[in-house]
Amino acid sequence: MRVIVYADAPKALAVLPAGATLLIDPRRITHGLLEQVPSSVAIVEAVNLSTFAKSHKTAAEAGHIRAAMEQDGAALAEFFAWFEAALTRGERITELTIDEKLTAARAAAGFCHTELRHDRGPQRQCRITARPRRRIR
């Protein structure tokens, strides 16, 4: 197996040798990529094997996910309480306002932080995690 940059995928698919077999997940591949596969390559349609590996969780991992969902649910409840009150007060609400308030509620729960990138300005990093700023694997 070789890992390549996504932008190089069409070229890599186009040069697959005759008689090669390619596993594709029909739910995950674009029509444009599939068109690059030579007709001499056998195509097997199945769920990507890594999907199954990622879907199996230990009891500890499942517990972390549940805890993260509970914390995010509390942040969402806080956001919805603000949202309903703001609608009642007749406040002007935009997508940016929603992003700001929802991100603030999640940040209070330890899910988000903002980093300043010189090339793109402020970037919010929000992850649903079991602990603040730590990803669930």
N, C-alpha and C positions, 0 to 999 in steps of 0.2 A: 504494500500500500504506500502511496505517495501523497503527501499533502501539498496542494498548490494554492496560489492566490485565486480567489473566485473569478476574477476578471480573465484568468487564463483557462478557465474550464472549457469554453467552447472550442478552443484550439486543441486542448488535450483530448477532448472527446472525438474530434474530427480525425485524429491520427491513430485511433485505436486500431490494432492490427486485425486483419480478417480472421475470423474464427474465434475472436475473443468473446467473452461473456461479460455482460454488464448488468449488475443488480441496480434497479432503480425503484424508488418509492414513488408511485404515481401521484401521491398527495404532496410530494415535496419537490418535484422537478418541474421546471417550466417547459412549455412547448418549444421555446426557442432553443433551449439546451438539448432537448430530445432530438430536434431536427439536425443537430450536429453529428449525431451518432451514425456512422456508416451503416448501410443496409447489410453489410457482411458481418456485423457484430450481433450476436444473439443477446436479446434483452430478456431478463428475468424480472418480473414485477413482483415485489414483495415489500413488506415493511422493513425499513432499515434495521439491521441487527442492533445498532446502538440504541434504538428506541426502546427495545425490550430491557436492555441493561439499565437504562436511565429510569425506567418505570418501576423497577423493583426496589423497594425501600426497606431498610431494617426498621425494627420497632423504634429505635432511638431517632432515626431520621424522620419517621412518620410523626413522632412526638414533637420534634422541632418544627415540622411543617404546621402541625395543629396549633402550636403556641404562636407561631408567626401569623397564622390566619386569625387567631383570636385578637392579637395586638393590632393587626391591620383592620379588623372589623371594628375595634374600638375607635381607631383613627377615622374610619369612614363614618361611624355614628356621630363623632364630633363634627366632621365636615357637613353631614346632612343636617344636623341641628343648626349650624350656622347658615346653611343654604336656605332652609325653610324660613328662618327668621329674616334673612336678607330679602327674600321674596315678599314676605309679609310687610316689611318696611318699604318696599318699592325700590330697593337699591338697584342700580345698573350693574348687571353681572355679565361679564364676558368670559370667553374661554381662558383668557389670561388670568382673570380673577379666580376662576375655578382652579386653575393650575396652582396659583399662588396659595390659596387656602387649603387645598387638598395636600399639597406638598408640605405646608406648615404643620398640618395635623399629623402627617406621617413622620415628619422630622421630630416632632415632640415625642413620638413613640420610638424614635431611634432608627427609623428606616431611611432617612434621607440626609444628604449633606449637599452643599453647593460648593463647587470648585470653580475658580476663575481661570478660563483658558484664554490666552492672548489672541488666539486665532478665531475663537467663536464666542467669546464673552462668557457670562455665567452659565455653567452647565449643572443642572440638578442631576444627582445620581440617586435614584430611588431603587431599592431592592427590598423585596419581601424576604426577611431573614429571621432566623431564630434569635439572633442577638444583634445589637446595633452594628451595622456596617460589616457583617460577616455573612458570606454567602452560604447557602445550604448546598451541599454537593450530593 
